[in-house]
């Protein structure tokens, strides 16, 4: 997975720079999202891997499947990905692009994993703390993992705050093992 992100990073950066210059962040976002969906389809992966299909036909097919989300510079982007044999990293490009877009508009994505469902009050408290810490507006996504026993794991970009009981027990186990 990390290898795909590394490969996708320059493409996401290039797409983001063009989108920012053109003032078309939302259009690019929609195109790259659709492109990621198209290339993730199992049947499409087989088509992409077919050596009998030349690059021009593949680019045309992918462009058609992306439908009304395609525009001139987006069409060129699809051709570049096809020519470089990088269509398979489109979902990672989308994720990286969305992260850059969120930073551009002053929004940070925060993922919270807890042993229980968070109340609106708890989400609001986490949002306030993380907003102060990151200096941006916060959008929270949450999920429940009962194996945490209690507490939470908060992820924001590359930062991870693990205040779960499972994490603390693991730390304690490692400390005794030393």
BELCORNOR-V507670 format. One record per pair of residues at least 6 apart in sequence whose ideal C-beta (glycine too) atoms are under 8 Angstrom apart, sorted by the first residue. I is the first residue (numbers start at 1). GAP is how many residues later the second one is. If there is no record, write none. Layout:
i: <I,I>
gap: <GAP,GAP>
This chain:
i: <4,4,4,5,5,5,7,7,7,8,8,8,8,8,8,8,9,11,11,11,11,11,11,12,12,12,12,12,12,13,13,14,15,15,15,15,15,16,16,16,16,16,16,18,18,18,19,19,19,19,19,19,20,22,24,24,25,25,27,27,27,28,28,29,29,29,29,30,31,31,31,31,31,31,32,32,32,32,33,33,34,34,34,35,35,35,35,35,35,35,35,36,36,36,36,38,38,38,38,38,39,39,39,39,39,39,39,40,40,44,45,47,47,47,48,48,48,53,55,55,58,58,59,59,59,59,62,62,62,63,63,63,66,66,70,80,81,81,81,98,99,99,102,102,102,103,106,106,107,107,107,107,108,108,108,108,108,108,108,108,109,109,109,109,110,110,110,110,110,110,110,110,110,110,111,111,111,111,111,111,111,112,112,112,112,112,112,112,112,112,112,112,113,113,113,113,113,113,113,113,113,113,114,114,114,114,114,114,114,114,115,115,115,115,115,115,115,115,115,115,115,116,117,117,118,118,123,123,126,126,126,126,127,127,130,130,130,130,131,131,133,134,147,148,148,148,148,149,149,149,149,150,150,151,151,151,151,151,151,152,152,152,153,153,153,153,153,153,154,154,154,155>
gap: <84,85,88,87,90,91,79,82,85,78,81,82,84,85,87,88,87,66,69,70,75,78,82,80,81,82,84,85,88,83,87,63,13,17,62,78,82,9,12,81,84,85,88,10,55,59,6,8,9,10,78,82,84,51,47,49,76,79,42,44,47,46,69,65,68,69,72,39,35,38,39,40,43,46,58,61,62,65,36,61,32,33,35,27,31,43,46,52,55,58,59,54,55,57,58,6,24,27,28,52,6,9,23,48,49,51,52,50,51,21,43,6,11,14,10,39,40,8,27,28,24,29,19,20,23,24,16,20,25,7,12,15,8,12,8,6,6,8,9,11,10,58,6,7,37,33,30,31,29,30,31,32,22,26,28,29,30,31,48,49,30,32,47,48,16,17,20,28,29,30,31,44,45,46,29,30,31,32,43,44,45,6,11,14,28,29,30,31,40,41,42,43,29,30,31,32,35,39,40,41,42,51,28,29,30,31,34,37,38,39,29,30,31,32,33,34,35,36,37,49,50,28,25,27,8,24,17,19,12,14,26,28,11,13,8,10,24,26,6,7,23,22,19,16,17,18,19,15,16,17,20,14,15,12,13,14,15,16,17,9,11,12,7,8,9,10,11,14,6,7,9,6>
